[in-house]
Amino acid sequence: MALGLGDLMLTCTDNQSRNRRAGLGLAKGLSPKGVEVEIGQVVEGLRSVVEVRAIATQRQIDMPITEQVYQIVQQGADPLLAVKSLLARQPKAE
């Protein structure tokens, strides 16, 4: 468990994290392909979000952050609107 938490912390805060740099690139308006070109490497999160969403859909699990990331990466949704959508949700135990 502790190793997973460390990976999460570094992914969120370390500028060497491909997933973090991808998120920053998407926020700047780059396409997923443009992000990978800029980074020069494959970004796992851009691919894994498709699989995670498919599993969540199949099992009927509500995963709003995953859904918004999917919408940005696969459907070209505006990241700012995705964040606003998440913040507009009614609070509930999750």
C-alpha positions in Angstrom: 0.0 0.0 0.0 2.7 2.5 0.9 4.5 1.9 -2.4 1.3 2.7 -4.3 0.8 5.9 -2.3 4.4 7.0 -3.1 3.8 6.3 -6.8 0.6 8.4 -6.6 2.4 11.3 -4.9 5.2 11.3 -7.5 2.7 11.1 -10.4 0.9 14.1 -9.0 3.9 16.3 -8.1 7.0 15.2 -10.0 7.7 17.0 -13.3 9.3 13.8 -14.6 6.0 12.1 -14.4 4.7 11.5 -17.9 1.1 11.4 -16.7 1.5 14.7 -14.9 3.1 16.3 -17.9 0.3 14.9 -20.1 -2.3 16.5 -17.8 -0.6 19.8 -18.0 -0.3 19.5 -21.8 -4.0 18.7 -22.1 -4.8 21.7 -19.9 -2.8 23.9 -22.3 -5.0 22.6 -25.2 -2.7 20.0 -26.7 -4.3 16.9 -28.1 -3.4 13.5 -26.6 -1.2 12.8 -29.6 0.4 16.2 -29.3 1.1 15.5 -25.7 2.9 12.3 -26.5 4.9 14.1 -29.3 5.9 16.8 -26.9 6.9 14.4 -24.1 8.5 12.0 -26.6 7.3 8.9 -24.8 4.1 6.8 -24.4 1.9 8.1 -21.6 0.2 5.1 -19.9 -2.7 7.2 -18.5 -3.9 8.2 -21.9 -4.4 4.6 -22.8 -5.4 3.1 -19.5 -8.3 5.6 -19.0 -10.1 3.8 -21.9 -9.8 0.4 -20.2 -10.7 1.7 -16.7 -13.8 3.4 -18.1 -14.9 0.2 -19.9 -14.6 -1.8 -16.7 -16.5 0.9 -14.7 -19.2 0.9 -17.3 -19.5 -2.8 -17.5 -19.7 -3.1 -13.7 -21.9 0.0 -13.4 -19.5 1.8 -11.1 -19.8 5.6 -11.0 -16.3 7.0 -11.6 -16.8 10.7 -12.4 -13.1 11.7 -12.6 -12.4 8.8 -14.9 -15.4 9.8 -17.0 -14.2 13.3 -17.4 -10.6 12.3 -18.2 -12.0 9.9 -20.8 -14.1 12.7 -22.3 -11.0 14.9 -22.5 -8.7 12.3 -23.9 -11.1 10.4 -26.2 -13.8 12.9 -27.1 -11.9 16.2 -27.1 -13.8 17.7 -24.2 -12.6 21.0 -22.8 -10.5 20.4 -19.6 -11.9 23.5 -17.9 -15.5 22.4 -18.6 -14.6 18.9 -17.3 -13.3 20.4 -14.0 -16.4 22.6 -13.7 -18.6 19.6 -14.2 -16.8 17.7 -11.4 -17.1 20.7 -9.1 -20.8 21.1 -9.8 -21.6 17.6 -8.6 -23.7 17.2 -5.4 -21.4 16.1 -2.6 -21.9 12.5 -1.5 -20.0 9.8 0.3 -17.7 8.1 -2.2 
